[in-house]
Amino acid sequence: MFRGKDADGRWWYGNLIQTLSKNEYYIHPQVNIFKNNGHITNGPLVMHRVQENSVGQCTEMKDVNGVEIYELDYVKRTAMQPGGKDFFGSVEYMDGSFWIVDCEGDAISLGTEIGELIVIGNVYEGIDEQ
């Protein structure tokens, strides 16, 4: 699953479609699939054009608050083991897996480090100051 933000500021979630000729990005929401007399059918094809720099893939992981973590999210990892290091950075997809990359280019694997993850914003909108 992917997400992307349209020109009106709405986030859309679903399958990513990229046109090759115009390099445009669209999100096809998964809610277009519905049941019709007990059979699963595709509904009308609805696509939402999204801004290229807002597109991110779902990592299939959630933070401690149950928020799904997407590529280009800012996350804070709080170490849970003695001697562990807290880490802050953006989620990036590299070499076949997701990583947290800090502003100096240091990276730790999103999925293998022991610690609590919290989504605190995203590259597109910035850090949530709450």
KAMOKA-V15448 format. One record per backbone hydrogen bond with DSSP energy under -1.0 kcal/mol. NH is the residue of the N-H (numbers start at 1). CO is the residue of the C=O. E is the energy in kcal/mol with one decimal. If there is no record, write none. Layout:
NH,CO,E ; NH,CO,E
This chain:
2,14,-3.1 ; 3,56,-2.1 ; 4,12,-1.9 ; 6,10,-2.7 ; 9,6,-1.8 ; 12,4,-2.8 ; 14,2,-2.5 ; 15,28,-2.5 ; 17,26,-2.9 ; 19,24,-2.4 ; 26,17,-2.9 ; 27,48,-2.3 ; 28,15,-3.0 ; 32,29,-1.5 ; 33,30,-1.5 ; 34,41,-2.5 ; 36,39,-3.5 ; 39,36,-1.8 ; 41,34,-3.2 ; 43,32,-2.9 ; 48,27,-2.3 ; 50,25,-2.5 ; 51,5,-2.9 ; 54,51,-2.1 ; 55,52,-1.3 ; 56,3,-2.0 ; 58,1,-3.2 ; 59,69,-2.7 ; 63,67,-2.5 ; 64,117,-2.6 ; 66,63,-2.1 ; 69,61,-2.7 ; 71,57,-2.8 ; 72,91,-3.0 ; 73,70,-2.0 ; 74,121,-2.6 ; 75,89,-2.8 ; 76,118,-2.3 ; 77,87,-3.5 ; 78,116,-2.6 ; 84,81,-2.2 ; 87,77,-2.4 ; 89,75,-2.0 ; 90,101,-2.2 ; 91,73,-2.5 ; 92,99,-2.8 ; 94,97,-2.7 ; 97,94,-1.9 ; 99,92,-3.0 ; 100,108,-3.1 ; 101,90,-2.7 ; 102,106,-2.8 ; 105,102,-1.9 ; 108,100,-2.0 ; 110,98,-2.2 ; 116,78,-2.1 ; 118,76,-1.8 ; 120,74,-2.8 ; 122,126,-1.9 ; 123,72,-3.2 ; 126,122,-3.1 ; 128,120,-4.0
